[in-house]
């Protein structure tokens, strides 16, 4: 995993250095734009899943709290049935 991070950071550094060269700048700029859009779309999807996770955990705690303060009859109506 560290090697992947190392190669990715070296690649970004090389793209940054190549963007300063006048002739290569025309070739490197679309690649940088594409990578920027890719990272942006990844974080947009990640933020959506993160919000979903926070909501799921929050509503789970609300359900636990409801179970703690409610009577048993509310959740187990068959408990009142006598043989």
Residue pairs with C-beta under 8 A, 6 or more apart in sequence:
12 35
15 28
15 31
15 32
15 35
18 24
18 25
18 28
19 25
19 28
19 29
19 32
67 75
72 79
73 79
73 80
